[in-house]
Amino acid sequence: MKISIIGCGRWGSLITWYLDKIGQDVTLYGRESDPSMKRFIAERRNDLLTLPESVKLTTDITDVPKGDVILISVNSQGLRSLLRELAPFDIKNKIFILCMKGIEISTGMRLSEVTSSEVDPSNKVAVWIGPGHVQEFYAGVPNCMVIDSNDSSVKEMLVDTFSSDLIRFYYGEDLIGNELGAALKNVIGIAAGMLDGLGMTTLKGPLMSRGTREVARLIEAMGGNGISAYGLCHLGDYEATVFSKFSHNRHFGEAYIKGEEYSLLAEGYYTAEAVHKLAEKYDVEMPICEAVYQVLYYKVEPKDALGKLFRRSLKSELR
């Protein structure tokens, strides 16, 4: 099976390394102007890992459709424009795997919905989600992840093909819930970083508990299974997102509170706006995500936003 990977950032390069490691035929595509791709071509490495000679590197987008599987790891808000860039190649009968987490702000669509709306119906779409950081996988630290798709045969084939001693994959059972849970955990990650910045790290316990409940409510309102929020897509990813020193979203939240610059991608920033719109559309109460949105987009004082959470009306714990 030939695999084309689009996206030479930290996660796309890790997946490239991993799939090559387990014996797949992998080609990594990146734009010629991309500094990361320039470095890979010159040195076959970035600051986190080295790609072996068996990995093919290309800056020619016409090489992408040659893969049986097209795996995408780019900024979620740039997915649609990328797919439209691929449209002239009339790609059919391929498997698209989305290895990023987010919700399209302009439409509120999940990324699998964005993909299905832009590619030929003969193509199948899957998502690869779950916990883990590049630094840990590259060092040989194992973890568990999920692959989900509306096509059961595709899902089963990918899980069976991609599983190894380094990554144990599970068969996803709820594409809606898994995509939403994976995207929204980044917003919770920003909230966790804000707590760190405020010196209130002990509140991460309630943050995880209450955060999972509100995410479950949105999943249910949008037609998914609320239990998915307690799986690897969301709660199972909290250690990597809420506590880890490698978490971009947690780091971004902490830097925001401290007034420090943070230039790396934190997808939760964009997801906070998208989930604000979804919560209004589906009439779902999401106080934590809304607090993050208000702080980031309307410059509400973080302590005021936290205080508002504590002043909410009293209720049963599991509601």
C-alpha positions in Angstrom: 0.0 0.0 0.0 1.4 3.4 -1.0 0.8 6.3 1.4 1.0 10.0 0.5 1.3 12.3 3.5 0.5 16.0 3.2 2.0 18.1 6.0 5.6 18.2 7.1 5.0 19.7 10.6 5.7 17.9 13.9 2.7 15.5 13.6 2.9 14.9 9.9 6.6 14.1 10.1 6.0 11.8 13.1 3.3 9.8 11.3 5.7 9.6 8.3 8.4 8.2 10.5 6.0 5.8 12.2 4.4 4.4 9.0 7.9 3.9 7.5 9.0 2.2 10.7 6.2 -0.4 10.4 7.1 -1.1 6.8 4.7 1.1 4.7 5.7 2.8 1.4 5.6 6.4 2.4 6.0 9.7 0.5 5.9 13.0 2.4 4.8 16.1 0.5 5.4 19.6 1.6 5.4 23.0 -0.2 8.8 24.0 -1.7 8.5 27.3 0.3 7.9 25.6 3.6 11.0 25.9 5.9 10.3 22.5 7.4 10.3 20.8 4.0 13.4 22.7 3.0 15.2 21.3 6.1 14.0 17.8 5.5 15.3 17.8 1.9 18.6 19.2 3.0 19.1 17.3 6.2 16.2 14.7 6.5 15.5 16.0 10.0 13.8 18.6 12.1 14.2 19.5 15.8 12.4 16.4 16.9 13.2 13.5 14.6 15.2 12.2 11.6 13.5 10.6 8.6 15.3 7.6 7.1 16.3 7.3 3.5 13.5 4.9 2.8 11.0 7.8 3.1 10.5 9.6 -0.2 10.3 13.4 0.0 8.6 15.6 -2.6 7.5 19.2 -3.2 5.5 18.2 -6.3 1.8 18.0 -5.5 1.2 15.8 -8.5 2.9 13.0 -6.5 0.1 13.1 -3.9 -2.6 11.3 -5.9 -0.2 8.4 -6.6 -0.8 7.1 -3.1 -3.6 4.5 -2.3 -4.0 6.4 1.0 -3.8 10.2 1.3 -3.1 11.2 4.8 -3.5 14.8 5.8 -1.9 16.7 8.7 -2.4 20.4 8.3 -4.0 23.4 10.1 -7.7 22.4 10.3 -8.9 25.8 8.9 -6.8 25.2 5.8 -8.2 21.8 5.0 -10.9 22.9 2.5 -8.5 25.1 0.5 -6.0 22.2 0.4 -8.7 19.8 -0.9 -9.7 22.3 -3.6 -6.0 22.5 -4.6 -6.2 18.7 -5.1 -9.5 18.9 -7.0 -8.0 19.2 -10.5 -6.4 15.8 -10.2 -9.9 14.2 -10.1 -8.9 11.8 -7.3 -11.1 8.7 -7.0 -11.2 5.5 -5.0 -8.7 6.5 -2.4 -8.7 6.6 1.4 -8.3 10.0 3.0 -7.1 9.9 6.6 -7.4 13.1 8.6 -4.7 13.4 11.3 -5.6 16.7 12.8 -8.3 17.9 15.2 -10.6 20.8 14.7 -13.9 22.2 13.5 -14.3 24.5 10.5 -15.2 27.9 11.9 -17.1 29.2 8.9 -19.5 26.2 8.6 -19.3 24.4 12.0 -18.5 21.2 10.0 -16.4 18.4 11.3 -13.3 17.8 9.3 -14.6 14.5 7.8 -17.7 16.4 6.6 -15.5 19.1 5.0 -13.5 16.3 3.2 -16.6 14.4 2.1 -18.1 17.7 0.7 -15.0 18.4 -1.4 -13.8 15.0 -2.8 -15.4 12.5 -5.1 -17.9 10.2 -3.4 -15.9 7.1 -4.5 -13.2 8.1 -1.9 -13.4 6.9 1.7 -12.7 9.2 4.7 -11.2 8.2 8.1 -9.8 10.0 11.1 -6.8 9.1 13.2 -7.0 10.6 16.7 -5.9 10.0 20.3 -3.2 10.9 22.8 0.6 11.0 22.3 3.4 13.4 21.6 6.1 13.3 18.9 8.9 13.4 21.5 7.5 10.4 23.3 6.6 8.2 20.3 10.1 8.9 18.8 11.7 7.8 22.1 9.8 4.6 21.9 7.1 5.4 24.5 3.9 3.5 23.5 0.4 4.8 23.5 -3.2 4.0 22.4 -5.1 5.7 19.6 -8.3 5.4 17.6 -9.2 5.2 13.9 -12.8 5.8 12.9 -14.7 6.0 9.7 -18.3 5.6 8.5 -17.0 2.7 6.4 -16.4 -0.3 8.6 -14.2 -2.2 6.2 -11.9 0.8 5.8 -11.7 1.4 9.5 -10.9 -2.3 10.2 -8.3 -2.5 7.5 -6.5 0.7 8.7 -6.5 -0.5 12.3 -5.2 -3.9 11.4 -2.5 -2.5 9.1 -1.2 0.4 11.3 -1.2 -1.3 14.7 2.2 -2.1 16.3 3.9 -2.4 19.6 4.3 1.4 19.6 0.7 2.3 18.9 -2.2 0.2 19.8 -5.2 1.3 17.7 -8.8 0.8 18.6 -11.8 0.6 16.2 -13.8 3.8 16.6 -17.5 3.4 17.0 -18.8 7.0 16.8 -17.3 9.3 14.1 -19.3 12.3 15.4 -18.3 11.9 19.0 -14.7 11.0 18.2 -14.2 14.1 16.0 -15.9 16.5 18.4 -14.2 15.0 21.5 -10.8 15.3 19.8 -11.3 18.9 18.7 -12.7 20.1 22.0 -10.0 18.6 24.2 -7.7 21.3 22.8 -10.0 24.0 24.2 -9.9 22.2 27.6 -6.1 22.2 27.2 -6.0 25.9 26.8 -8.2 26.2 30.0 -5.7 24.0 31.8 -2.8 26.2 30.8 -4.7 29.2 32.0 -5.1 27.6 35.4 -1.4 26.9 35.4 -0.7 30.5 34.6 -3.0 31.6 37.4 -1.4 29.3 39.9 -4.6 27.3 40.2 -3.3 23.9 38.9 -5.3 22.0 41.6 -8.5 23.0 39.7 -7.5 20.8 36.8 -9.4 17.9 38.4 -12.8 19.7 38.3 -11.8 21.0 34.9 -11.4 17.5 33.5 -14.6 16.2 35.1 -16.9 19.1 34.2 -15.2 19.6 30.8 -15.9 16.1 29.8 -19.6 16.5 30.8 -20.1 19.6 28.7 -18.4 18.0 25.7 -20.6 14.9 26.1 -23.7 17.2 26.0 -22.6 18.7 22.7 -21.8 15.3 21.2 -25.3 14.1 22.1 -27.0 17.2 20.8 -25.2 16.7 17.4 -26.3 13.1 17.1 -23.3 11.3 18.6 -22.8 9.1 21.6 -22.0 11.1 24.7 -20.0 8.2 26.1 -17.3 8.9 23.4 -16.2 11.9 25.5 -14.9 9.5 28.1 -12.8 7.6 25.5 -9.4 8.1 23.9 -10.6 11.0 21.7 -11.2 13.2 24.7 -10.8 12.2 28.4 -8.2 9.6 27.4 -6.2 12.4 25.8 -6.2 14.7 28.8 -2.9 13.7 30.2 -1.2 14.6 27.0 -3.2 17.9 26.6 -3.9 19.1 30.2 -0.7 18.2 31.9 2.1 17.5 29.5 5.0 19.9 29.0 4.7 19.1 25.3 1.1 20.2 24.9 0.9 23.2 22.6 -2.6 24.1 23.8 -1.7 24.0 27.5 1.4 25.9 26.9 -0.5 28.5 24.8 -3.0 29.0 27.7 -0.3 29.5 30.3 1.6 31.9 28.0 -1.5 33.9 27.4 -2.1 34.4 31.2 1.6 35.4 31.7 1.5 37.8 28.7 4.2 35.8 26.9 4.5 35.3 23.2 3.6 31.9 21.8 4.1 31.3 18.1 3.4 27.6 17.7 0.0 26.3 16.5 -2.6 25.9 19.2 -5.7 24.5 17.4 -7.8 25.1 20.5 -7.8 28.8 19.8 -9.7 28.3 16.5 -11.9 25.5 18.0 -13.0 27.8 20.8 -14.7 30.1 18.2 -16.2 27.2 16.3 -17.6 25.5 19.5 -19.1 28.9 20.6 -21.2 28.9 17.4 -22.1 25.2 17.8 -23.2 25.6 21.4 -25.5 28.5 20.4 -26.9 26.6 17.4 -27.7 23.4 19.3 -28.6 25.2 22.6 -26.0 23.4 24.7 -24.6 24.8 27.9 -20.8 24.8 27.7 -19.5 27.1 30.4 -15.8 26.1 30.3 -15.5 26.4 26.5 -17.4 29.6 26.6 -15.2 31.1 29.2 -12.1 30.3 27.1 -13.8 31.9 24.1 -14.6 35.0 26.0 -11.1 35.4 27.4 -9.4 34.8 24.0 -11.8 36.7 21.7 -13.2 39.4 24.0 -10.3 39.9 26.4 -12.4 39.1 29.4 -10.2 39.1 32.6 -9.4 35.4 33.2 -10.1 35.6 36.9 -13.5 37.1 36.2 -14.3 34.3 33.8 -13.2 31.7 36.4 -15.3 33.5 39.0 -18.3 33.4 36.8 -18.0 29.6 36.6 -18.1 29.4 40.4 -21.1 31.7 40.6 -23.3 29.6 38.3 -26.5 28.1 39.8 -26.0 25.0 41.9 -26.9 21.7 40.4 -26.4 17.9 40.6 -22.8 16.8 39.9 -23.5 14.6 36.9 -25.8 16.9 35.0 
